[in-house]
Amino acid sequence: MKETSKLIGHKTIFNDLIYLDQIGKFPNKILINGSKGIGKKIIVNHLLYYFFSKNNDKTYDLKKNEFKIDSNLSKLIATNSHPNILKIKKKKDKKIIDIDQIREMIRFTNQTSFNNERKFVIIEDINLLSINSANALLKSIEEPNNKTHYILTNNSELKIIETIKSRCLEFKLNLIKLEVIEIVNYYFNRDIYNDINLDYINNYNSPSFLISLVNFLESNDLSIKECNIEDLLKYIIKNKIYISDEFIKEYLNLFIELFFYKNINNSKKISFKIKKYFYQKLSFVKKYNLDFESFFLEFNDKLLSE
């Protein structure tokens, strides 16, 4: 997903953090908690742009909460090349954040800061820390260097280790519907939100999900207005897209949830009992890495076929 230079929503939390910096009390350990796709990474990036531009090129506009996307600082942050920033997240071929990544973090924090500026360690999705990684991180954050700041993010639907959470100042992210609409329209630079099929619109879907959905539909020549949840699931199953497409794999549970949300009690053949059956079966397939094809063939035959 492309980077957007304007912060939409989360402004109260962002301004609170800026105020703490301005009075010299910016915390060393921050936990940013929020649902998947709500903008945790975006608010972290805006904090980084603010800190590393205020004494140098002044590329961050605090009045507009916007940064210059074509600046040298922007390129350094976007490519994870800034010498005073270390970003850690789960590697694609791993299921957890492993101990070697935390050891790299420890080496980073022990090195001399470039230009004597602050150093930031960003760890995404800390619920994915292994036990060894969590213990090593805990030792590091208990007595951080005054110029080293840890910003941890977490998907609020998932549990995190309480000992890490208790040592951080926690900020919980939320968005109202008008902010979600503004973010989606700003991303596409046009009024597109109201064109999205109503099957995908509810108070729980994040702007990240809706943006990825529109990109997927348009790239597959599917109408964002006419393609309902049944059409989408049929298309996914027929073309076996659940195997190859990262967006579809990531939000598979949500698509099935949206289908049942729409159809339970509106169809004679779909009930809470049927929903429970398919949820349990999907969980079993994922847990034991079984054949998705048989699951979707049954789903299609029982629920999508006329």
N, C-alpha and C positions, 0 to 999 in steps of 0.2 A: 504494500500500500504506500502511495506517495506521501511525502511529508507535507504537512500543512503548517504555515507560518503563523497562523492566528490562533490564539487560545479562545475557544468558545466553551462556556460553562466552567465550573470549578474555580471561578474567579475569587470567591470568598476564601477558600483554602489557599489558593496561590497568593493572594494579597496578605493573608495572615503570615505565611512563611517569609514573604519579603519584609514584612514589618519586623519579624523576629531577627532577621539579618540586620536591619537598619538600626536596631537598638542593641546589637551585639550579642544576641541570644539565640542565634540559629542553631538548632539541635544537631548533635553529632550522629544521632540514630533516628531515622524516620521510617515509619511503616505506612505505605500508601495502600489502602485496602479498597477494593471495588470490584464490581462484577466484570466478567470477561468482556473486553472490547469497549469499556466505558471511557478510556482515555488515560490510563495510568502512565503509560509510556510518554504520552504527549505532555502531561504536566511535569514529568521528570525532565524532559528535554527543554521545556521552557525555563525551568529553574537553572539548568546548566547554561543556557544562552544568557540568562540574566547575570549569573555570577561571573562568567568569563568574558563578558563584554563591558561590564560597568567600569572597569579600570583601564580598558584598552580602546577598542574601536567604537564603543557605544552603539552596537548594532541592535540592541534590544530596546524597543519602545514600550516603556512601562504604562504609558497612558492608553495605548492601543492593545497592550499585551500581544505584541507581534515582533518577530525578528526578521532580519534581512536574509532571505533564503539563498542569495548568491554571494554571501560573504565568505571569507576564508574560515572564520569560526564555524559557520554552518557546514562547510565541507568537512572540517575536522570531526565535528560531532556526528555528522551523518555517516561517515566512514569508520567511526570508532578509532580515530587516529590521534585524538588529543592526548598529550603526554600526562595530563593530570586527571584523566577520566578512565576508569576501568569498568566496562559493562560485562556482566556475567549472566548467561542464560543457559538453559539446557541445550546441549548440542543435538543436532538433528538425528544422529545415530544412537542417541542415548535416551533413557527413560527418566534419568535423574540428573541433578547437578552433582558431579562427583567430587571427590576429595582433591584431585589434582587441580581443579579450577579454583578451589579455595586456597590451595597452596600458592597458586599464581597470584591470587589476591594478597596474600600475606607478603609475598616478595614485593609486590607493587606498593603496599603501604609502608614498607621498610625503606624504600628508595627515597632519595632526596627529591623534593617537589621542584618542578620546573618553574623558574622565575619566582620561587618562594610563594607561589599561590596555593590556594586550597586544593585538596585532592578529593575526588568523589568516587566512591565505589557504588555502582548500581547493580543490584541483584534482582532479576526478574523472576517472578513465580517462586517465591521461597518455599512454598509447599512441596516443591520438587527436590529440595535438599535431601541427600541421603543422611543417615544418622551420623556418620563420621563427618560429613561436610557441615552439618548443623552444629556439632560439638566444636569443630575447629573455628567456625564463624563466631560462635558464642564467646570463645576465648578472646577473639580479636575485638569484638565490639564492647566487651566489658570495660576496657580501658583504652579507648581510642586516642590517637594523637589529636591535639586540639585543632589541627588543620586538616584532619581527615574526616570526611562525612560519609556515612553509610545511608543510602536510600534503598529500602527494600520494598518490593511490590508483591501483592498477593491477590489471587482471585478469591473474592469473598465467599464464593460458594464452597471453597475447600478449606480444610483445617490446616493450621500451621502449628509449629512447636511453640507451646505457651511460654517457655523460658526466653525465646527470642522475642516474641511479641511483647512480653512484659518489660523488656529493656528499651523499647522504642516508643517514641511519641507517635501515636497512630492518627492518621487522617483518613476518614471514610468518604469516598467519592460517590456522588449521585448526580443525575441529570434529570431535569424536567423535560416534558415532551417538546416544548418549544425549542429547547436547546438541541435536542436530538435532530429536529427538523432543520435547524440552522446549520448544524455541522454537516449533515448529508448534502444539503443544497450548496453549502460553501465548497465542499470537496469537489463536486461536479460542476461548480460555477453555473448552475442553472436550477430552476425550480423543479426538482425531480421527485421529491418526497411524495407529493400527492399523486404521482403516477404509479407508485408501487402498489401491487395487488394487495388488497386488504387482508388476505390470509397471512401476510408476514408482518402486519402492523399490530403491535400490542405494547404495553407499558414495560415489558421486560427485555425487548430486543435492543441491543446496543447499536450506536451509530456505526461501529466497526462492522457488525454483522450486516447491516443494511447496505453499507457501501460495498462490501464484498459480494453480497447477493446481486446487486445491480451490475457490478462488473462481470460476474459469472453469467448472468442472463444475457447481457449484451454481447459478450464474447462468444456465446453459443447460439446467437440469433433467436433468442427467446424473448417474447414481449414482457416487459416488466409490469405492464398493466393487465394483460390477459392471462399470463401463466400463473395459474393458481397452484396450491400445494400438491393437489393430486397430479396435475400435469407435470410438475417438477419431479415428483417421486417416480412417475412412470418413465420420464426421460432419463433420470439417474439409473434406474434399474435396467432399462432397455440397452443403454450404452455402457453399462458397468462402470460408471464414472466414480462410484464409491471406492474403486480400487486405486485410481490414479490422481484424482483431483484433491489437493490439500484442503481447500475450502470445504468441499463436500464432506470429506472425512472428519474434519474438525467439528462440523455442525450437524452431523448425522442425527444425533440424539434430538437436537432441537427441531429438525425437520419432521421427525416422527412425532414429537410432542405437539407441534403445530397442527399436524394432521389429526391427531386424536382430539385436540382442543376444539377443532372445527366440527368434527364429525360425531363425537359421542353424543348420544341421545337424539341426533338428527338422522340417524340411520338405523334400520332394524337389525342389521348384521354387525354393528359396532357397539360394544358395551365396555364398561369398566373391566369386566372379566377378560375380554379380548385384549384390551390395552395392557393389562397386567401380564398376560401371557407373552405378548410380543416384547414388552420391556425386559422381562426376565430372560427371554431367549436372546435378545440383542446383548444384554449384559454378559450372558454366558459365552456367546460367540466372541465378544471382545476380550473377555478375561482369559480365554484359552486359545485365542488366536485361531479360531475355527473358520470354516468356509462361510463367507458372507453371502455367496451366491444362493445357497439353499435357503438362507433366511429371507432374502429379498424375493425369491421365487414364491415362497409361501406367502409373504406379505402381499405381493402383487395378486396372487390367485385369490386370496381370501378377502382382501380389502379394497383393491383398486380395480379389479376386473368387473365389468358390467354384469 
